[in-house]
Amino acid sequence: MTRYTLRAAGRATLPAVPTSPHTDALVIGGGPAALALGAELGRQDLTVRVVAPHPPRAFPATYGAWWADLPPWAQACAAQVWSDVRVYTGPQPTPLLRPYALLDNAALLRAMQARGGALLWTAGQVRAAEQTPAGWQVAGQGGETWTARVVIDASGHQPALRPAQHPGGAALQTAYGVTARFDRPPSAPGAVVWMDYRTPHGQHPEPTFLYAMHLGGDRYFVEETSLVARPAPTRAWLRSRLHARLAAQGTPAREVLAEEWVAFPMNAAVPPPAGPLAYGAAAGMVHPISGFQVAGALQDAPGVAAAVAGALRAGTDPAAAGWAALWPPERRAARSTHLLGVQALLNLPPGALPTFFGTFFALPPAQWQAFLDPHTPAGPLARTMLRLFAQFPNLVRLPLARAALAHPATSLESLAAALKAEPSVTPA
Ligand SMILES: Cc1cc2nc3c(=O)[nH]c(=O)nc-3n(C[C@H](O)[C@H](O)[C@H](O)COP(=O)(O)OP(=O)(O)OC[C@H]3O[C@@H](n4cnc5c(N)ncnc54)[C@H](O)[C@@H]3O)c2cc1C
């Protein structure tokens, strides 16, 4: 018997006899990943219990996604879609020519609930789960016990059942943002500014960029963002940087309507195949270079749910089948290559990130888009990295070389993948 518990709950003892109704699947969490997979399991005619500390509620974060990465039913949940999407890695904007969407989280929740049919939502907090020959027994903080044939841990960046692994320590993306009214536009009207590395508020060794969306009229969402850092800048520092930027531009906020604080690890390793099936941020599905995860969780859910349901019908291990569907060998290799990319970004000297992204976005769009797609295999990824490497100035190239040399096994695997497979994206 294998038992998984919250780190602080090692003393938990589970009653031998279940005292509550049984479902085929128990999903831990009420975030987008939990709902996405829960809904698809429901569509597979499985009974699904969702356990979350809160009632169903619109997800609290501001979620953006590339429009084309969203499944069609989720495209219908966009609050807004922009075709003017740009980055500034120098004085002039680079148009990205790729529509970008802001999700309407309430609509997304409703759509997932409708897709899943009767998801059984239980308010509670899971503290432990134990696998027995008959299935899973799951314990709640309030003394509840549930049973299920498969347990999905979609409880976010600090997984409920099994701590995530972060090679070299967690490298965080942090950001502080506001939705506010402005007398003068703080960013290009009618546009999403995906990254603005200009520094009207003065150079600082800690590189941050502005992420901004024009929400219509005088409303904008503006966020000062540290892409990835270890240790990461604090909320107070990012807040002061944002307001310093707005002041330096001559565009202070007139009225702040909402604040947002972002902090999550970018470098979680692929979880092991045994045990509960981790999904979403709990499974390290956050893209290590962009920090995006939501669209990927929506995309992957049908395939993972089909694998889980198929295994349940066949009498084989549903969690192992779900894991294999989510993490085929190519994707695991790609993840290692991406983690190498995180290490490379962490190694860059202050001020080199704009140069890095200037070169990155000068690549043919198919290549940078493939690099940001979590489903791109290791071969094309590594070829893009080699191409970037060739084009970078020494300021960027040398730290990247150091990152590659520090992880020789992954680097050699990536290189082998790059040299082996046929290009699947059009070279320039
Ligand atoms: C502010 C912010 C903005 C972000 N913006 C974007 C973006 O624009 N685009 C993008 O793709 N990604 C974005 N991300 C990254 C990532 O996609 C999000 O963190 C996303 O919310 C992760 O989804 P999730 O469902 O895996 O986890 P979460 O959304 O964190 O949901 C976890 C759920 O599990 C519940 N839970 C936790 N512990 C337990 C327990 N023991 N028992 C039961 N339930 C539990 C929580 O209450 C919550 O309901 C953002 C992250 C943050 C923090």
The ligand as a Gaussian input file, in Angstrom:
#p B3LYP/6-31G(d) Opt

LIG

0 1
 C       -1.923000      35.542000     -10.692000
 C       -1.503000      34.530000     -11.723000
 C       -1.687000      34.823000     -13.070000
 C       -1.392000      33.848000     -14.042000
 N       -1.595000      34.140000     -15.365000
 C       -1.514000      33.162000     -16.279000
 C       -1.898000      33.403000     -17.634000
 O       -2.213000      34.544000     -18.015000
 N       -1.884000      32.360000     -18.488000
 C       -1.514000      31.110000     -18.101000
 O       -1.569000      30.168000     -18.907000
 N       -1.071000      30.863000     -16.839000
 C       -1.073000      31.850000     -15.922000
 N       -0.660000      31.605000     -14.628000
 C        0.042000      30.329000     -14.313000
 C       -0.906000      29.137000     -14.064000
 O       -1.576000      28.805000     -15.263000
 C       -1.921000      29.405000     -12.976000
 O       -1.268000      29.396000     -11.719000
 C       -3.108000      28.426000     -12.918000
 O       -4.043000      28.937000     -11.989000
 C       -2.740000      27.006000     -12.515000
 O       -3.917000      26.254000     -12.623000
 P       -4.201000      24.972000     -11.703000
 O       -5.637000      24.636000     -11.889000
 O       -3.192000      23.942000     -11.977000
 O       -3.942000      25.472000     -10.193000
 P       -4.668000      26.607000      -9.347000
 O       -5.359000      27.580000     -10.232000
 O       -3.661000      27.105000      -8.391000
 O       -5.811000      25.842000      -8.568000
 C       -5.514000      24.961000      -7.487000
 C       -6.819000      24.598000      -6.812000
 O       -6.557000      23.596000      -5.841000
 C       -7.162000      23.977000      -4.603000
 N       -6.433000      23.305000      -3.534000
 C       -5.186000      23.546000      -3.073000
 N       -4.866000      22.675000      -2.094000
 C       -5.938000      21.858000      -1.946000
 C       -6.226000      20.752000      -1.084000
 N       -5.335000      20.304000      -0.183000
 N       -7.433000      20.148000      -1.213000
 C       -8.353000      20.576000      -2.116000
 N       -8.121000      21.617000      -2.944000
 C       -6.931000      22.250000      -2.860000
 C       -7.090000      25.497000      -4.617000
 O       -7.994000      26.078000      -3.697000
 C       -7.488000      25.761000      -6.076000
 O       -8.877000      25.662000      -6.238000
 C       -0.885000      32.579000     -13.658000
 C       -0.643000      32.343000     -12.299000
 C       -0.940000      33.300000     -11.353000
 C       -0.649000      32.992000      -9.892000

